[in-house]
């Protein structure tokens, strides 16, 4: 899947469990249904059979592909029914704004502001995209403005590689305030802190 459909699937998943209990529904079935629904919303249609096979392989490493037997068709019907439940629960509001386009814009702007050699010798852009993708492991996407998330992952990527951005001319404002006037450094630090906590949680689970 492409980045935006994956982000939409994560949004659907997190919104669903924000309004329901994790104990009431099978999270793997909800995940499969979220991927199936996101493919439709973002027009990257995925076959139900492929979603089921990939999920089955993840849950049962080394196993054979599922046969097209009664179990397979029951699982397929469950995904369709779960999709309808999700749509009703979310009031059919499954079209979301994501930070991706903002991050792209911010990266292009910073590239023009900064010294070309210092920009090219560090993988800031790749790191920012990776951080944005990983941010969807948690509920950051539900808690903050998309512009703020995009700036925060870029801020963290710059910090990781020790890259400093020159202050902007207008009143020596920090670079991130040029992009979003209502953003404060505390909001950035809160997002970064929660993102780091996600990595800690992933490590503990692994």
N, C-alpha and C positions, 0 to 999 in steps of 0.2 A: 504493500500500500504506500501511497505517497504521504508526505508529512501532514498535509491538512486533513485528509480523511482519517488518519490515525488520531489527530488531535480532536476531531469531532467525535470519534468513537469514545475517546477518553472522557470528553465532556458529558456525553450521554450517560456513560457508566457512573461517573461521579455524581451527576445530578440525580440519577435514579436512586443511588444508595444514600444520598443526602436526605431524601424524602421517605425512605423505607428502611427496614431493618436488614442488616447483613445476614442475620440468622433466618430470615423469612424466605430468602431466595438463594438459589445456587449461583454463586458469583461467576462460575465458569460459563454457565448458560447465559447469564446476563452479559458477560463479556462477548460471547459469540454473537448474541443478538445485537449488541451495540456496534460491533464491526459490520455486521450485515446491514444494519440501518444506516450507518455512516457511509457505506459504499453507495447507497441509493442517494442520500442527501448530497454528497459531493460528486456524484456522477462518475464514480469509479466502481462500477458494478462488480461484485464478487459472487462467484457461485457458492451456494450454500454448502455443496459437497466439499469444496476446497476449505472452507472455514472449519467444517466439522473434522476433516482429515488432519488439518494442521493442529487443531486443538487436541484431537485424540493422540497425535504423535507427541505433543508436548506433555500431556498427562501420563502417557504410557510410552516412554522412550524405547525405541527398538522394536515396537510392535508393528504388525502388518496394517496396511490400509483397511479401514472398515469395509466389510461386505455390504452390498445393497440389500440388507435383510430387514426384518421388521424393526430391529433395534435402531438401525440407521434412519428409517422413515419416522419412527417415533421421535428421535432426536431432532430431525428436521422440522417436524410439526411443532415441537416444543420451542424451537427458535422462532418460528413464525408467530406463535401465540405470545411468546415473551416480547417480541417486537411490538405487537399490538398493545400489550400492557404498558410498555415503556412510552409509547406514543400518547396513550391516554394520561399516564401519570405526568408527563411533561407538557400536557396540553397542546401536543403537536408542534411545540416550539423547539425544533431541532436544527435550526440554522443559526450558527454561532459566528461571532467575530473572533479571530485568533490573532496572536501577537506576530505571526510570521511576516506579514507584509510590513509591519512597523519595524521589525528587526532588520529586514532587508534595507529599508530606507535609512535607518540609523547607521548601518554598516557602510553604506555608500557615502553618506555625509562625512563620517569620521575618516574614511579613506582619503577624502579630498582635503580635510583639515590637517592631517598629520603628515609627517615626513614619510615619503614613499618607501624608503629602505627600512625604516623601523616598523612600518606596517607589514611589509612583505616578509620580514624574517621571523615573524611570530604568527602562529595559527589562531589569532584572536577570533576570526570569523567562524572557523570550523568549531572552535570551543564554544562560542556563543550558541550556534545552532544545536550542538549536542546538549548543552545545558537546557535550552528551551524544550527540546524533545523530552529530556528526563524530568522536567518540571511537571509533566502530565502524569507522572507516577502518583502524585498526590493531588490535593484539591486547590493548589495555588490558582489554577485557572478559574475557579469559582470565587476566589476571595479578593482578587485585585484587578484593576483595569488592565486591559491588554497592553496598552502603551507602557504601563509601569513594569509589567513582567518583562517586556522586550528590553527595556532599559536596564533592568536589574540583572538579567543574564549577561548582557553586554558588559555591564559594570564588573561583574564577577570574573568574566573572561579576561578583561583588561587587568584586573588585580592579580589573577593567577600568573600572568606573564610579565607583571611589573611594567606595563605600558602606561605612560602618563599622557593624558590628552591636554593640549594647551587650553587655557581658559579662554572663553569666548569674549570678544571685544566689548560687548554691551555690559558695562558695569562689572567686568571680570566674572561673569556668571559661570558656574561649572557647566560642562558640556551637556549633562543630562537635563539641566533646567532649560536649556535652549529647546530641547525636544518636547518637554512637558512642563509647563509652568506650574501646574498644581502638584508636581512631584516634590517630595522632600527627601533628604538623605536618610531620615529615619525609616521611611517607607521602603527605600531601596535595601537598607540593612535588614529590615524585617523579612523581606522576600528572600534575600540571600541566606539568612539564618534558617528559614524554613526549607529552602532548597538543600542546604547542607544536611539538615536533619533527615531529609528523604534519602540521601546517600548513606547516612548512618543506619537508617532502618533497612535499606536494601542489603547492607553488609550483614546485619544481624540475622535477616531472613535467610541469606545464603549460607 
